């Protein structure tokens, strides 16, 4: 979660000129999720919306397959991503809480997304089309984990982490 300087989201040039990681963390996460799903159609990942309670800010969209998640951080265990995001949000906004909502509509069509209460910008509503930028950002990550049965490499790492915690 990134907090942008006041006025950044409203200024198309300043927003577009953010570093990619910040751009896809603060307002274009849904486009990155769409690009991921477009590229990895058979990956069994689906989009998840972090929908804050009440009037809190902190919406976020990422993709997950039950155990593993992907967003601007790259691949991470789903529980770790949610814990990290929640800790960060509560540090910035005491009392913050959210629901994890599976997204069943388009992530690049504002009208469709609004049917579930998700207010997004379409890729062309940025200074330039954000979808090609998201596709290029995806190229920075190692996606070999998607080709491993049951994400064994990540599962093994998780088991090792839990074993180390048990020894403490």
Number of C-alpha atoms within 10 A of each C-alpha: 17 14 11 13 7 8 10 15 16 9 12 14 13 12 19 17 12 14 10 16 15 18 22 26 22 21 18 24 25 29 25 29 27 22 23 23 17 11 12 13 11 9 13 12 21 19 24 21 19 20 19 17 14 9 7 15 14 23 20 21 28 26 26 22 16 12 15 21 23 21 22 22 12 12 19 16 18 18 13 13 18 16 12 12 16 19 15 16 21 12 11 13 14 11 10 19 18 18 12 14 13 15 18 13 16 14 25 19 14 16 17 16 19 13 11 12 10 18 15 20 19 19 21 11 11 17 14 13 13 21 19 14 17 24 17 13 17 19 9 9 12 10 13 9 14 17 10 11 8 13 14 13 12 17 14 11 11 13 11 12 11 11 11 10 9 8 6 5
